[in-house]
């Protein structure tokens, strides 16, 4: 079965499309956020989450603390459950977001990580406490050099998880990802948003400045005060890492803002390159075809509702 999936780069207008769909259909649709950063609690401004009343209509937002890992495989598993429940309730599931890897995990055969084993987890964390992260990273380099080469030596969350997988499955995570794949359950109906580069860059600049006006510095400081260090993956993402550098005195505020804008533009280009590799996408330029885009999604929802 095909699942309506709205894709596009950051700041392209996905949130506005979601808002219009909610106004039009309310609880008849189920929105699933496909965003690797909106999953984190306490990280609202820097991840450009929908405002709270709108957020209540979304699934897979605010489901993890910033120091917890959430893999693409876990997203696929969670999204499948939500889709199945929506279909049972005669609702229309719609996936909307900008994380290409999550879409690939859901709509292709993908490695499903094993359930966490508390005993193995404890053994590895005991090692971490006794011998330090450097020793664990060296162990990972020995047991799974391919995975180790892709991780920063300070990324203790992913280092420990890779070792967990090794001890649970008896093979490196890199090998497991190639051999142990979960068959897909659904197909995508991709509806893609494109934006002329100059217009997108203008939106990114405006949105970034607004984030700082809304309190991104204060939000970042609060996260650090809560004990979420700059070394965890969630804090080492665009918006937060530059703000941490400002709080550390390594960047001026203006330079931090400029860096966020620059890095967001690079990220948006990378997203589009990735999305352009997807097959059978119905693309719409939102500056010219916003009404046509919305009408296409609306007609598809209505068609599915009439088939129930």
C-alpha angles and dihedrals in degrees: 000000000000118000119205106245123184111203134179143125125287115289092015096123104267092133091054091050089051091051092052092048091052090050090050102041108014113183093357087085129055114212119207116195113224099195126121093209103040087067089077124093119226091023101099109130099041093048094046094233118186114264114275100261089051092042091065089071093058131084124210096032118121094008101130138041114242093255094054125093122232116185130205087246091056089050090053092050093048094044091051091054092050092047092050092049091047092051092048088053092048091246124137114244115214124185115208129176148084109259106110095189091059091054090049090050092053099041102039138047102283140178111263111208116229120253111271115267109218094207094052090044091053092047091054094045089050088054090049091053094044102041105018134238095287090063091049092049090051089050090052090049088055098043101034111013093168093059093039091055090059096050131078111240089239095053094103094166095060094036092055092043092052090051090048090055091048093053094041098048101027091233136081116275089238090058093043091054090058098042107034109057129163115225114242120250101196142037124223128241096202119206108183131201118212125186128191106256097241092050092047092049090051090052091048091052092049094046093048093051089048091052091057091045089051092054111272090151091053092045091051092047090050090052091051090047088053088059100259101139127210089249097069114097094242092057092045092068132103113293096018100055092051091046090050088052088053092049089049089054093246095115135030115238092253091050091049091052091048090049092051090050092048095047093045091054090051090048092049090053090050091050092052093049089052094045092047087062090061115103127239099009119166100219125203128184101225093206091061107019107035093124091047090049092051092044091052092054092043093052091048091051092047091048091054093046091053090052093057 
